[in-house]
Amino acid sequence: MAMKREVLRIGGYRQEYFISHTQELSEMADAVIDLDQYAVDAAFSATQAVH
């Protein structure tokens, strides 16, 4: 994470979006966009698609 922050500083960037599946890295982030509320159960969706 320190290297990512240094790249942002040197490049003059304000922010970076990255995807992490690691809780430890997520906890180091300045902000988190949590998409769990948008998750769809694929099995449920498949049964609903057939009418």
Biopython code that builds the backbone (N, CA, C, O; Angstrom):
import numpy as np
from Bio.PDB.StructureBuilder import StructureBuilder

atoms = [
    (1, "MET", "N", (0.826, -1.181, 0.000)),
    (1, "MET", "CA", (0.000, 0.000, 0.000)),
    (1, "MET", "C", (0.875, 1.251, 0.000)),
    (1, "MET", "O", (0.525, 2.259, -0.614)),
    (2, "ALA", "N", (2.006, 1.184, 0.685)),
    (2, "ALA", "CA", (2.917, 2.333, 0.707)),
    (2, "ALA", "C", (3.408, 2.659, -0.700)),
    (2, "ALA", "O", (3.533, 3.829, -1.060)),
    (3, "MET", "N", (3.685, 1.629, -1.493)),
    (3, "MET", "CA", (4.154, 1.858, -2.863)),
    (3, "MET", "C", (3.041, 2.505, -3.694)),
    (3, "MET", "O", (3.317, 3.395, -4.498)),
    (4, "LYS", "N", (1.814, 2.079, -3.515)),
    (4, "LYS", "CA", (0.697, 2.686, -4.249)),
    (4, "LYS", "C", (0.573, 4.171, -3.898)),
    (4, "LYS", "O", (0.372, 5.008, -4.779)),
    (5, "ARG", "N", (0.692, 4.486, -2.625)),
    (5, "ARG", "CA", (0.596, 5.886, -2.197)),
    (5, "ARG", "C", (1.732, 6.730, -2.776)),
    (5, "ARG", "O", (1.528, 7.889, -3.138)),
    (6, "GLU", "N", (2.921, 6.148, -2.862)),
    (6, "GLU", "CA", (4.061, 6.873, -3.419)),
    (6, "GLU", "C", (3.870, 7.127, -4.915)),
    (6, "GLU", "O", (4.206, 8.205, -5.405)),
    (7, "VAL", "N", (3.338, 6.153, -5.636)),
    (7, "VAL", "CA", (3.046, 6.342, -7.064)),
    (7, "VAL", "C", (2.041, 7.476, -7.243)),
    (7, "VAL", "O", (2.199, 8.309, -8.136)),
    (8, "LEU", "N", (1.016, 7.514, -6.407)),
    (8, "LEU", "CA", (0.033, 8.596, -6.478)),
    (8, "LEU", "C", (0.704, 9.950, -6.236)),
    (8, "LEU", "O", (0.440, 10.914, -6.954)),
    (9, "ARG", "N", (1.565, 10.016, -5.231)),
    (9, "ARG", "CA", (2.240, 11.272, -4.894)),
    (9, "ARG", "C", (3.146, 11.742, -6.025)),
    (9, "ARG", "O", (3.079, 12.899, -6.438)),
    (10, "ILE", "N", (3.998, 10.838, -6.529)),
    (10, "ILE", "CA", (4.940, 11.199, -7.590)),
    (10, "ILE", "C", (4.205, 11.587, -8.869)),
    (10, "ILE", "O", (4.594, 12.535, -9.550)),
    (11, "GLY", "N", (3.154, 10.860, -9.188)),
    (11, "GLY", "CA", (2.406, 11.129, -10.412)),
    (11, "GLY", "C", (1.457, 12.308, -10.310)),
    (11, "GLY", "O", (0.900, 12.747, -11.316)),
    (12, "GLY", "N", (1.267, 12.824, -9.102)),
    (12, "GLY", "CA", (0.348, 13.940, -8.927)),
    (12, "GLY", "C", (-1.107, 13.520, -9.017)),
    (12, "GLY", "O", (-1.990, 14.338, -9.272)),
    (13, "TYR", "N", (-1.344, 12.237, -8.805)),
    (13, "TYR", "CA", (-2.718, 11.729, -8.874)),
    (13, "TYR", "C", (-3.424, 11.948, -7.549)),
    (13, "TYR", "O", (-2.797, 11.955, -6.489)),
    (14, "ARG", "N", (-4.715, 12.123, -7.618)),
    (14, "ARG", "CA", (-5.518, 12.357, -6.423)),
    (14, "ARG", "C", (-5.999, 11.051, -5.804)),
    (14, "ARG", "O", (-6.050, 10.917, -4.581)),
    (15, "GLN", "N", (-6.351, 10.087, -6.657)),
    (15, "GLN", "CA", (-6.863, 8.818, -6.143)),
    (15, "GLN", "C", (-6.651, 7.703, -7.142)),
    (15, "GLN", "O", (-6.385, 7.936, -8.321)),
    (16, "GLU", "N", (-6.777, 6.488, -6.643)),
    (16, "GLU", "CA", (-6.678, 5.292, -7.475)),
    (16, "GLU", "C", (-7.777, 4.349, -7.033)),
    (16, "GLU", "O", (-8.062, 4.230, -5.842)),
    (17, "TYR", "N", (-8.383, 3.691, -7.978)),
    (17, "TYR", "CA", (-9.360, 2.645, -7.672)),
    (17, "TYR", "C", (-8.672, 1.307, -7.844)),
    (17, "TYR", "O", (-8.045, 1.056, -8.873)),
    (18, "PHE", "N", (-8.780, 0.455, -6.856)),
    (18, "PHE", "CA", (-8.241, -0.888, -6.998)),
    (18, "PHE", "C", (-9.189, -1.878, -6.352)),
    (18, "PHE", "O", (-9.920, -1.542, -5.421)),
    (19, "ILE", "N", (-9.170, -3.073, -6.844)),
    (19, "ILE", "CA", (-10.038, -4.136, -6.347)),
    (19, "ILE", "C", (-9.199, -5.060, -5.478)),
    (19, "ILE", "O", (-8.135, -5.526, -5.886)),
    (20, "SER", "N", (-9.692, -5.314, -4.283)),
    (20, "SER", "CA", (-8.983, -6.196, -3.374)),
    (20, "SER", "C", (-9.938, -7.252, -2.847)),
    (20, "SER", "O", (-11.080, -6.962, -2.491)),
    (21, "HIS", "N", (-9.458, -8.457, -2.806)),
    (21, "HIS", "CA", (-10.219, -9.546, -2.195)),
    (21, "HIS", "C", (-9.572, -9.918, -0.866)),
    (21, "HIS", "O", (-9.875, -10.961, -0.287)),
    (22, "THR", "N", (-8.681, -9.057, -0.390)),
    (22, "THR", "CA", (-7.956, -9.293, 0.849)),
    (22, "THR", "C", (-8.427, -8.305, 1.902)),
    (22, "THR", "O", (-8.328, -7.094, 1.707)),
    (23, "GLN", "N", (-8.932, -8.808, 3.004)),
    (23, "GLN", "CA", (-9.439, -7.951, 4.068)),
    (23, "GLN", "C", (-8.367, -6.989, 4.576)),
    (23, "GLN", "O", (-8.659, -5.827, 4.858)),
    (24, "GLU", "N", (-7.135, -7.468, 4.692)),
    (24, "GLU", "CA", (-6.039, -6.643, 5.205)),
    (24, "GLU", "C", (-5.827, -5.399, 4.339)),
    (24, "GLU", "O", (-5.663, -4.299, 4.866)),
    (25, "LEU", "N", (-5.830, -5.567, 3.010)),
    (25, "LEU", "CA", (-5.653, -4.412, 2.116)),
    (25, "LEU", "C", (-6.870, -3.497, 2.156)),
    (25, "LEU", "O", (-6.727, -2.274, 2.129)),
    (26, "SER", "N", (-8.038, -4.064, 2.218)),
    (26, "SER", "CA", (-9.259, -3.248, 2.303)),
    (26, "SER", "C", (-9.228, -2.359, 3.540)),
    (26, "SER", "O", (-9.663, -1.209, 3.494)),
    (27, "GLU", "N", (-8.713, -2.893, 4.642)),
    (27, "GLU", "CA", (-8.643, -2.120, 5.885)),
    (27, "GLU", "C", (-7.653, -0.970, 5.794)),
    (27, "GLU", "O", (-7.773, -0.009, 6.554)),
    (28, "MET", "N", (-6.679, -1.034, 4.893)),
    (28, "MET", "CA", (-5.699, 0.039, 4.715)),
    (28, "MET", "C", (-6.192, 1.133, 3.776)),
    (28, "MET", "O", (-5.592, 2.206, 3.714)),
    (29, "ALA", "N", (-7.249, 0.886, 3.062)),
    (29, "ALA", "CA", (-7.744, 1.846, 2.069)),
    (29, "ALA", "C", (-8.305, 3.092, 2.756)),
    (29, "ALA", "O", (-8.794, 3.028, 3.884)),
    (30, "ASP", "N", (-8.227, 4.216, 2.062)),
    (30, "ASP", "CA", (-8.794, 5.463, 2.576)),
    (30, "ASP", "C", (-10.318, 5.425, 2.546)),
    (30, "ASP", "O", (-10.982, 6.025, 3.391)),
    (31, "ALA", "N", (-10.859, 4.713, 1.566)),
    (31, "ALA", "CA", (-12.314, 4.576, 1.421)),
    (31, "ALA", "C", (-12.596, 3.234, 0.758)),
    (31, "ALA", "O", (-11.751, 2.685, 0.050)),
    (32, "VAL", "N", (-13.793, 2.717, 0.996)),
    (32, "VAL", "CA", (-14.186, 1.425, 0.429)),
    (32, "VAL", "C", (-15.554, 1.575, -0.217)),
    (32, "VAL", "O", (-16.476, 2.129, 0.383)),
    (33, "ILE", "N", (-15.680, 1.086, -1.425)),
    (33, "ILE", "CA", (-16.972, 1.012, -2.102)),
    (33, "ILE", "C", (-17.418, -0.436, -1.951)),
    (33, "ILE", "O", (-16.870, -1.329, -2.596)),
    (34, "ASP", "N", (-18.406, -0.666, -1.106)),
    (34, "ASP", "CA", (-18.868, -2.017, -0.800)),
    (34, "ASP", "C", (-20.046, -2.359, -1.704)),
    (34, "ASP", "O", (-21.101, -1.729, -1.622)),
    (35, "LEU", "N", (-19.868, -3.343, -2.556)),
    (35, "LEU", "CA", (-20.901, -3.709, -3.528)),
    (35, "LEU", "C", (-21.756, -4.891, -3.065)),
    (35, "LEU", "O", (-22.577, -5.393, -3.833)),
    (36, "ASP", "N", (-21.576, -5.339, -1.828)),
    (36, "ASP", "CA", (-22.353, -6.478, -1.333)),
    (36, "ASP", "C", (-23.853, -6.251, -1.426)),
    (36, "ASP", "O", (-24.603, -7.196, -1.673)),
    (37, "GLN", "N", (-24.301, -5.033, -1.236)),
    (37, "GLN", "CA", (-25.737, -4.760, -1.285)),
    (37, "GLN", "C", (-26.318, -4.967, -2.689)),
    (37, "GLN", "O", (-27.532, -5.091, -2.847)),
    (38, "TYR", "N", (-25.466, -5.003, -3.688)),
    (38, "TYR", "CA", (-25.923, -5.189, -5.063)),
    (38, "TYR", "C", (-25.760, -6.626, -5.556)),
    (38, "TYR", "O", (-26.082, -6.933, -6.704)),
    (39, "ALA", "N", (-25.264, -7.499, -4.692)),
    (39, "ALA", "CA", (-25.037, -8.892, -5.071)),
    (39, "ALA", "C", (-26.355, -9.576, -5.404)),
    (39, "ALA", "O", (-27.386, -9.302, -4.790)),
    (40, "VAL", "N", (-26.306, -10.460, -6.376)),
    (40, "VAL", "CA", (-27.490, -11.202, -6.805)),
    (40, "VAL", "C", (-27.194, -12.682, -6.670)),
    (40, "VAL", "O", (-26.114, -13.147, -7.035)),
    (41, "ASP", "N", (-28.143, -13.405, -6.153)),
    (41, "ASP", "CA", (-28.010, -14.858, -6.057)),
    (41, "ASP", "C", (-28.281, -15.418, -7.449)),
    (41, "ASP", "O", (-29.412, -15.351, -7.931)),
    (42, "ALA", "N", (-27.259, -15.969, -8.098)),
    (42, "ALA", "CA", (-27.383, -16.451, -9.475)),
    (42, "ALA", "C", (-28.448, -17.534, -9.597)),
    (42, "ALA", "O", (-29.177, -17.559, -10.588)),
    (43, "ALA", "N", (-28.556, -18.416, -8.631)),
    (43, "ALA", "CA", (-29.566, -19.483, -8.690)),
    (43, "ALA", "C", (-30.966, -18.890, -8.624)),
    (43, "ALA", "O", (-31.857, -19.325, -9.354)),
    (44, "PHE", "N", (-31.168, -17.907, -7.762)),
    (44, "PHE", "CA", (-32.470, -17.255, -7.654)),
    (44, "PHE", "C", (-32.799, -16.507, -8.934)),
    (44, "PHE", "O", (-33.928, -16.582, -9.419)),
    (45, "SER", "N", (-31.832, -15.789, -9.489)),
    (45, "SER", "CA", (-32.049, -15.028, -10.723)),
    (45, "SER", "C", (-32.410, -15.939, -11.887)),
    (45, "SER", "O", (-33.266, -15.591, -12.701)),
    (46, "ALA", "N", (-31.777, -17.092, -11.977)),
    (46, "ALA", "CA", (-32.047, -18.020, -13.072)),
    (46, "ALA", "C", (-33.478, -18.536, -12.995)),
    (46, "ALA", "O", (-34.133, -18.675, -14.027)),
    (47, "THR", "N", (-33.971, -18.819, -11.807)),
    (47, "THR", "CA", (-35.350, -19.318, -11.683)),
    (47, "THR", "C", (-36.360, -18.209, -11.974)),
    (47, "THR", "O", (-37.460, -18.491, -12.450)),
    (48, "GLN", "N", (-36.014, -16.984, -11.701)),
    (48, "GLN", "CA", (-36.916, -15.859, -11.945)),
    (48, "GLN", "C", (-36.950, -15.486, -13.435)),
    (48, "GLN", "O", (-37.935, -14.918, -13.907)),
    (49, "ALA", "N", (-35.886, -15.802, -14.171)),
    (49, "ALA", "CA", (-35.811, -15.429, -15.581)),
    (49, "ALA", "C", (-36.718, -16.274, -16.445)),
    (49, "ALA", "O", (-37.129, -15.831, -17.518)),
    (50, "VAL", "N", (-37.041, -17.481, -16.006)),
    (50, "VAL", "CA", (-37.900, -18.385, -16.771)),
    (50, "VAL", "C", (-39.337, -18.156, -16.331)),
    (50, "VAL", "O", (-39.668, -18.347, -15.161)),
    (51, "HIS", "N", (-40.190, -17.750, -17.258)),
    (51, "HIS", "CA", (-41.586, -17.479, -16.913)),
    (51, "HIS", "C", (-42.500, -18.525, -17.473)),
    (51, "HIS", "O", (-43.713, -18.453, -17.279)),
]
sb = StructureBuilder()
sb.init_structure("model")
sb.init_model(0)
sb.init_chain("A")
sb.init_seg("    ")
for serial, (resi, resn, name, xyz) in enumerate(atoms, 1):
    if name == "N":
        sb.init_residue(resn, " ", resi, " ")
    sb.init_atom(name, np.array(xyz, "f"), 0.0, 1.0, " ", f" {name:<3s}", serial, name[0])
structure = sb.get_structure()
